[in-house]
Amino acid sequence: HGILSPIGVQQAKEVGKSIFFLLEPNPGPGLGILLAYWVFSKGMIKQSAPGAIIIHFLGGIHEIYFPYVLMNPLLILAVIAGGASGVLTFVTFHAGLVATPSPGSIFALMAMTPKGGYLGVLAGVLVSTVVSFLVASVFVKRASAKMDDEELTDAQERVKELKGTPVKATVKKNVRKVVFACDAGMGSSAMGATTLRNKFKKAGLDIEVVNCAIEDIPVDAEIVITHESLTERARSMAPKAEHISIKNFVNSPEYDALVNRLS
C-alpha cells in the first residue's frame, strides 16, 4: 500500500479511477489456493479451508492463506499466475477503483468500484481465482497424501516468526469465561468461539465461551480473544481482562496453548 496507493491516488485525481488500487487487494489468487485445499486436501487442513475462505474473501484478511502457501512453497507459482492473469484482465477491461479498498474483501472492492466498472473488477477477480486454483490444484493433489494436520499449525507458527510476533506466554488460571469479540459479534468470532468451545469440552474444561461485538464485551470477561487488528480497541473496552491476539479464528495455535494452560 505504501508504494501503490500514492500512485493510485494521483492517477485517480486525473482519470477518476486507478488500476493500482486493484493490484494488492485482489482476493482472487488467495481464494484459488484455499479452494484447491478445500477440494483436494484431507483432514483438518480440508476442514479449515472453508472458514479461511470466508475470512479471506468476505472479511478481507489475506494473511489467512499465508500458512497454506508455506506448507507447500511451490504454491507461490499459483499466486504469481493468479495475480498476473488478474492484472491482465483488469488492463483488458480498463478496470480501476476510486480509492484503496480496506480490508481487501470483495465487498470493499465493490464499494470502491466506480459506476459502470463492476464487470471489469469482477472479471479480474474471477480469472485470477480460476488460474490460481488450477495451478494450485496440481501441487496440492501431489502433496495431499503426505500432509498431516500438524503441518498447518507449524506453518502458522512460521508466519508468526517471520512477522516477529511470538505467542505471548501468560499464567492466568481458574478462568470461568472466555469472550471472542469482533466488529459485528458474528461471523469470525462465532467460528472461533465454536472451535475453542469444542476444544474445552474435549479437555474436560467447564469454561463458558461466548462471542460478541467489541462494544458489548461483558464486564465479567476474564480472557478476550480478538483478531490482532482489533486488540487495542478490545483492550480499551475491557482493560481488566487478559487479551489474546490471533490471526486465524478457525485454527489458531493459541487455542491449544490456552487449553494446555488452563487444564
Long-range contacts (C-beta under 8 A, 24 or more apart in sequence): 1-100, 5-100, 8-97, 8-99, 8-100, 9-99, 11-96, 12-96, 12-97, 12-98, 12-99, 15-96, 16-98, 16-114, 17-96, 17-97, 17-98, 17-114, 17-117, 18-96, 18-97, 18-98, 19-87, 19-90, 19-91, 19-95, 19-96, 21-96, 21-97, 21-98, 21-99, 21-100, 21-101, 21-112, 22-86, 22-87, 22-90, 22-95, 22-96, 22-97, 22-109, 22-121, 22-124, 23-83, 23-87, 24-104, 25-60, 25-62, 25-100, 25-101, 25-102, 25-103, 25-104, 25-108, 25-109, 26-83, 26-86, 26-104, 26-109, 26-124, 26-125, 26-128, 27-56, 27-57, 27-60, 27-62, 27-104, 27-105, 27-106, 27-109, 27-125, 27-129, 28-82, 28-83, 28-86, 28-124, 28-125, 28-126, 28-127, 28-128, 28-129, 28-132, 29-78, 29-79, 29-81, 29-82, 29-83, 29-86, 29-128, 29-129, 29-132, 30-56, 30-62, 30-64, 30-65, 30-79, 30-132, 31-56, 31-57, 31-125, 31-129, 31-132, 31-133, 32-78, 32-82, 32-128, 32-129, 32-130, 32-131, 32-132, 32-133, 32-134, 32-135, 32-136, 33-65, 33-68, 33-69, 33-75, 33-78, 33-79, 33-82, 33-132, 33-133, 33-136, 34-64, 34-65, 34-68, 35-129, 35-133, 35-136, 36-78, 36-132, 36-133, 36-136, 36-137, 36-140, 37-68, 37-136, 37-140, 39-137, 40-137, 40-140, 40-141, 40-144, 41-140, 41-144, 41-147, 42-144, 42-147, 43-147, 43-148, 43-149, 44-149, 44-152, 44-251, 45-71, 45-147, 45-149, 45-151, 45-152, 48-152, 48-250, 48-251, 51-191, 51-249, 51-250, 51-251, 52-248, 52-250, 54-187, 54-188, 54-191, 55-188, 55-248, 55-249, 55-250, 57-105, 57-106, 58-105, 58-106, 58-107, 58-187, 59-103, 59-105, 59-187, 59-188, 60-101, 60-102, 60-103, 60-104, 60-105, 60-107, 60-108, 61-103, 61-227, 61-247, 62-104, 63-159, 63-247, 64-247, 64-248, 66-155, 66-159, 67-152, 67-155, 67-156, 67-158, 67-159, 67-248, 68-152, 68-155, 70-155, 70-158, 70-159, 71-143, 71-147, 71-151, 71-152, 71-155, 72-139, 72-140, 72-143, 74-139, 75-136, 75-139, 75-140, 77-135, 77-139, 78-131, 78-132, 78-133, 78-135, 78-136, 78-139, 79-132, 81-131, 81-132, 81-135, 82-128, 82-129, 82-131, 82-132, 82-133, 82-135, 83-128, 83-132, 85-127, 85-128, 85-131, 86-124, 86-125, 86-127, 86-128, 86-131, 87-124, 88-127, 89-120, 89-123, 89-124, 89-127, 89-128, 90-120, 90-121, 90-124, 92-120, 93-119, 93-120, 93-121, 93-123, 93-124, 94-120, 95-120, 95-121, 95-123, 95-124, 96-120, 97-121, 152-251, 153-251, 153-253, 153-256, 156-247, 156-248, 156-251, 156-252, 156-253, 157-253, 159-247, 160-247, 165-228, 165-245, 167-253, 167-254, 167-257, 168-244, 170-242, 170-244, 170-261, 171-261, 172-222, 172-223, 172-242, 172-261, 173-261, 173-262, 175-207, 175-222, 175-223, 175-262, 176-207, 176-208, 176-220, 176-222, 177-207, 177-208, 177-209, 177-210, 177-218, 177-220, 177-221, 177-222, 177-223, 178-207, 178-208, 178-209, 178-210, 178-221, 178-222, 178-223, 178-224, 178-225, 178-258, 179-209, 179-210, 179-211, 179-212, 179-217, 179-218, 179-221, 179-223, 179-224, 179-225, 179-238, 179-241, 180-209, 180-210, 180-211, 180-212, 180-224, 180-225, 180-226, 180-249, 181-211, 181-212, 181-213, 181-214, 181-216, 181-217, 181-224, 181-225, 181-226, 181-230, 181-234, 181-237, 182-211, 182-213, 182-214, 182-226, 182-227, 182-230, 183-213, 183-214, 183-230, 184-213, 185-211, 185-212, 185-213, 185-214, 185-216, 186-211, 188-227, 188-249, 189-226, 189-249, 191-249, 191-250, 192-225, 192-246, 192-249, 192-250, 192-252, 195-249, 195-250, 195-251, 195-255, 196-225, 196-255, 196-258, 196-259, 199-255, 199-256, 199-259, 200-259, 200-262, 203-259, 203-263, 204-263, 205-259, 205-262, 205-263, 207-262, 217-241, 223-258, 225-254
